[in-house]
């Protein structure tokens, strides 16, 4: 089996209609700006009888709260603009219902462990697009303040009491058959 990685726009996938037996997004499509258009593309490239699966952070998860914190730094506070709307089962059902598809949903959790809050913040600022972008475009004092807010958020969500940082990230898994 070979794997080919293709970079593309989730709202205009570079594939013909009915190209895939399985269409999967793990924490990706939630960042596309147009949810309706993105779902239309997922459905378009899935063959009849194929499966579509998407996993997205819930609004109340550690990751969801982090995303909303970053969005707040840019003045984007509306839940309907947030990527975490993809983690709301009612919203995902609405999106797929427009294509006459019923969706099954369930919640899952991912546990991340770090040596400290500072290690976690450093990991996020180097590896997560939201923080990488914020660090690049915010004024230095705004970034320092946001970085501090990230540390406070993660500290408040910490499940460990031994100096480490343990975060549980809840996600919504949504599955449908075309």
C-alpha positions in Angstrom: 0.0 0.0 0.0 1.3 3.5 -0.8 0.2 6.8 0.5 0.2 10.0 -1.4 -0.1 13.3 0.6 -1.9 16.1 -1.3 -2.3 19.6 0.0 -5.6 21.1 -0.9 -8.4 23.4 0.1 -11.1 21.7 2.2 -13.7 23.8 0.5 -12.5 22.8 -3.0 -10.9 19.3 -2.8 -8.6 18.5 -5.7 -10.3 15.2 -6.5 -13.0 14.0 -8.9 -16.5 13.1 -7.6 -16.8 9.8 -5.8 -13.1 9.3 -5.5 -12.9 7.6 -2.1 -14.4 4.7 -0.2 -13.5 6.5 3.1 -13.2 10.2 3.7 -11.6 11.1 7.0 -10.7 14.3 8.8 -9.0 14.2 12.2 -9.0 17.7 13.6 -8.6 19.3 10.2 -11.8 20.4 8.5 -12.9 22.3 11.6 -10.4 25.0 10.6 -11.9 25.5 7.1 -13.8 28.8 7.1 -17.0 27.5 5.4 -18.6 24.6 7.1 -21.4 24.1 4.6 -19.0 24.1 1.6 -16.6 21.8 3.4 -19.3 19.2 4.1 -20.4 19.4 0.5 -16.9 18.6 -0.6 -16.6 15.7 1.8 -19.8 14.3 0.4 -18.8 15.0 -3.2 -15.6 13.0 -3.1 -17.1 10.0 -1.2 -18.4 7.2 -3.4 -22.0 6.1 -2.9 -21.9 3.5 0.0 -18.7 5.0 1.3 -18.1 6.3 4.8 -17.3 9.8 6.1 -15.7 10.3 9.5 -14.7 13.5 11.2 -13.2 14.1 14.6 -13.2 17.6 16.0 -12.6 19.3 19.4 -15.7 20.0 21.4 -16.3 23.6 22.6 -15.7 22.7 26.3 -12.6 20.5 25.8 -9.2 21.7 26.8 -8.3 22.1 23.1 -11.6 23.8 22.4 -11.1 26.3 25.2 -7.5 26.9 23.9 -8.9 27.6 20.4 -11.4 30.1 21.8 -8.7 31.8 23.8 -6.6 32.3 20.6 -9.7 33.4 18.7 -10.4 35.9 21.4 -7.0 37.5 21.0 -8.1 38.3 17.4 -11.5 39.5 18.4 -13.3 36.4 17.1 -15.7 35.5 19.9 -18.7 34.1 18.1 -19.2 30.4 18.6 -20.6 30.1 15.1 -17.3 31.4 13.7 -15.2 29.0 16.0 -13.7 25.8 14.7 -15.2 24.2 17.8 -18.7 24.4 16.3 -17.7 21.2 14.5 -17.6 19.6 18.0 -21.3 20.3 18.6 -23.3 17.2 17.6 -26.4 19.3 16.7 -24.3 21.5 14.3 -22.7 18.4 12.7 -26.1 16.7 12.3 -27.4 19.9 10.7 -24.5 20.1 8.2 -24.9 16.5 7.0 -28.7 16.6 7.0 -28.5 19.1 4.2 -27.1 16.2 2.1 -29.8 13.8 3.4 -27.2 12.0 5.5 -27.8 10.8 9.1 -24.8 11.0 11.3 -23.8 8.9 14.3 -21.9 10.8 16.9 -19.9 9.9 20.1 -17.4 11.5 22.4 -13.8 10.5 22.8 -10.9 11.7 24.8 -7.2 12.2 24.2 -4.9 12.5 27.2 -1.7 14.6 26.8 1.0 14.7 29.5 3.8 17.3 29.8 6.6 17.8 32.3 5.2 21.2 33.2 2.8 23.9 32.1 5.7 25.8 30.5 6.6 22.7 28.4 3.0 22.5 27.3 2.8 26.2 26.3 6.1 25.8 24.4 4.8 22.8 22.6 1.6 24.6 21.6 3.5 27.7 20.4 5.8 25.6 18.2 3.4 23.0 16.9 -0.2 24.3 16.8 -1.2 26.5 13.9 -3.4 28.8 16.0 -0.5 29.7 18.4 2.1 29.8 15.6 0.0 32.3 13.7 -0.7 34.3 16.8 2.9 34.6 17.7 3.8 35.7 14.2 1.1 38.4 13.8 0.4 39.8 17.3 2.5 42.6 18.7 5.2 41.3 21.0 3.4 42.5 24.2 0.1 41.0 23.0 1.8 37.6 22.4 3.4 37.7 25.8 0.0 38.3 27.4 -1.7 35.6 25.3 1.1 33.1 26.2 0.5 33.9 29.9 -3.2 33.3 29.4 -2.5 30.0 27.8 -0.5 29.0 30.8 -3.3 30.0 33.1 -5.9 28.1 31.1 -3.8 24.9 31.0 -3.0 25.3 34.8 -6.7 25.5 35.5 -7.4 22.4 33.5 -4.5 20.4 34.9 -5.5 16.9 36.0 -2.1 16.3 37.8 -1.0 17.5 41.2 2.7 16.6 41.0 4.1 19.4 39.0 3.4 17.8 35.6 0.6 18.9 33.3 -2.1 16.4 32.2 -4.8 17.6 29.9 -7.8 15.7 28.6 -9.1 16.8 25.3 -12.6 15.8 24.4 -13.6 15.4 20.8 -16.7 14.6 18.8 -16.5 11.7 16.4 -19.1 11.8 13.7 -19.7 9.0 11.2 -22.0 8.6 8.3 -22.5 6.4 5.2 -23.2 8.0 1.9 
